[in-house]
Amino acid sequence: MQLLEQRKPSTTVIKVVGAIIVMIPIIILLVVDVPLSALILLLLLPLLFLWFMWQSSMKVWMGDDEIVLQMAPFPKQYVPFKSIMAIHEHMTYPWAIGKRGWGYKKSPGVTVYFTGKGPGVVIELKNKNAIWLSTRKGDLIMQVVR
């Protein structure tokens, strides 16, 4: 099993968002008389969010007969080559809008691994489900799967 790609959220974005969400409890503390237990909870939630973002990464592994996808800390998704009906390149999700962001979304019929604007692929499965994957290695994935 070979690690094909690993992407992490922007450290700048994490720092900016982290500073903002850590300031919110501090501002609340200065403005409102908050019980100590509520203050501790208000401080723990931003710290938990920051830890989650620092741990987050999107990884794509290529095996001999499968692709393995993981948006850590969520579980891995194993996609055997024999379950793939078609694979084609797209630019971004939602393609052509140029949306930015970072996320993993599982909906009926589609799983999205989104790591920002840029190249991506749609993997259509024989069971009529699809995987939308932001990746700079789409051409390599398409070559290996064929």
C-alpha positions in Angstrom: 0.0 0.0 0.0 1.6 3.3 -1.1 0.6 6.7 0.3 -0.3 8.6 -2.9 -1.2 12.0 -1.4 -1.7 13.7 2.0 -3.2 17.1 2.4 -3.7 19.1 5.6 -5.7 22.3 6.3 -3.9 25.6 6.0 -2.0 26.4 9.2 -2.8 30.1 8.6 -6.5 29.4 8.5 -6.3 27.2 11.6 -4.4 30.0 13.5 -6.8 32.7 12.4 -10.0 30.7 13.2 -8.4 29.5 16.4 -7.6 33.0 17.6 -11.2 34.1 16.8 -12.9 31.2 18.6 -10.6 31.4 21.6 -11.4 35.1 21.9 -15.1 34.5 22.0 -15.1 33.0 25.5 -12.8 35.7 26.8 -15.1 38.4 25.5 -18.1 36.6 27.0 -16.2 36.4 30.3 -15.5 40.2 30.2 -19.1 41.1 29.3 -21.2 38.6 31.2 -20.9 37.1 34.7 -20.4 33.4 33.8 -20.2 30.5 36.3 -16.8 28.8 36.4 -18.1 25.6 35.0 -19.6 27.3 31.9 -16.3 29.3 31.4 -14.3 26.0 31.5 -16.7 24.5 28.9 -16.5 27.6 26.8 -12.7 27.4 26.8 -12.6 23.6 26.2 -14.7 23.7 23.1 -12.4 26.0 21.0 -9.4 24.0 22.2 -11.1 20.7 21.1 -11.9 22.3 17.7 -8.3 23.4 17.3 -7.0 19.9 18.2 -9.4 18.4 15.7 -8.2 20.8 13.0 -4.5 20.1 13.7 -5.1 16.3 13.6 -7.2 16.5 10.4 -5.7 15.3 7.1 -6.9 13.8 3.9 -4.9 10.8 2.7 -5.1 8.7 -0.4 -3.4 5.3 -0.6 -3.1 3.2 -3.7 -2.9 -0.6 -3.3 -2.6 -3.4 -5.8 -6.4 -3.8 -6.1 -8.0 -0.9 -4.2 -7.9 2.8 -3.3 -8.1 3.7 0.3 -9.4 7.2 1.3 -9.4 8.8 4.7 -10.3 12.2 6.0 -8.7 11.8 9.4 -9.9 11.4 12.1 -12.9 9.7 10.3 -12.6 6.0 9.3 -10.9 4.9 6.1 -13.0 4.1 3.0 -11.8 1.1 0.9 -12.7 1.2 -2.8 -11.8 -1.9 -4.7 -10.9 -1.3 -8.3 -13.5 -3.9 -9.4 -16.3 -1.8 -7.8 -15.4 1.3 -9.9 -17.6 1.8 -13.0 -16.0 5.0 -14.2 -13.6 7.8 -13.1 -13.3 11.2 -14.6 -11.7 14.5 -13.7 -13.4 17.6 -12.5 -11.9 20.9 -11.3 -13.4 21.5 -7.9 -16.3 20.7 -5.6 -18.8 22.2 -6.3 -17.1 22.1 -9.6 -16.9 25.5 -11.4 -17.9 27.5 -8.3 -14.4 27.6 -6.9 -15.5 27.0 -3.3 -12.8 27.0 -0.6 -12.8 25.0 2.5 -12.1 21.6 4.1 -14.5 18.8 4.7 -15.9 15.3 4.6 -19.5 14.7 3.8 -21.4 11.5 3.5 -24.8 11.7 1.9 -27.1 9.1 0.3 -25.3 8.1 -2.9 -22.2 10.3 -2.6 -19.2 10.7 -0.3 -17.3 14.0 -0.6 -13.6 14.4 0.4 -13.1 18.2 -0.1 -9.8 19.9 0.5 -10.3 23.2 -1.4 -10.4 24.5 -4.9 -8.4 22.8 -7.5 -8.3 19.5 -9.3 -10.6 16.6 -8.4 -12.1 13.4 -9.6 -15.5 11.7 -9.5 -15.3 8.0 -8.9 -18.6 6.4 -10.1 -19.2 3.0 -8.4 -21.1 0.1 -9.9 -23.6 0.3 -7.0 -24.7 3.7 -8.4 -22.9 5.6 -5.6 -20.1 8.2 -6.2 -17.1 9.6 -4.5 -16.1 13.2 -5.1 -12.4 13.6 -4.3 -10.2 16.7 -4.3 -6.8 15.5 -5.4 -3.8 16.7 -7.4 -3.2 13.1 -8.3 -6.3 12.5 -10.3 -4.5 11.6 -13.5 -2.4 9.0 -11.7 -5.6 7.5 -10.0 -7.3 7.3 -13.4 -4.3 5.6 -15.0 -4.0 3.0 -12.3 -7.7 2.2 -12.1 -8.0 1.6 -15.9 
